[in-house]
């Protein structure tokens, strides 16, 4: 398994949208005050979850083949 997929799966597990309230509760329990609205924290967790999904499930792409022209003449 490629490192990109491992990181993507770890991000998907850690940044599940359900974990956003747990993150807020844990930071408050540790005495850290997060001065952000709850919807912004939830939205950031959702965005990071989607980025993890892209990392985990995107097929392997070669950079050299990406910029080649379609003409093989």
Order of alpha helices (4+ residues) and beta strands (2+ residues): alpha-alpha-alpha-alpha
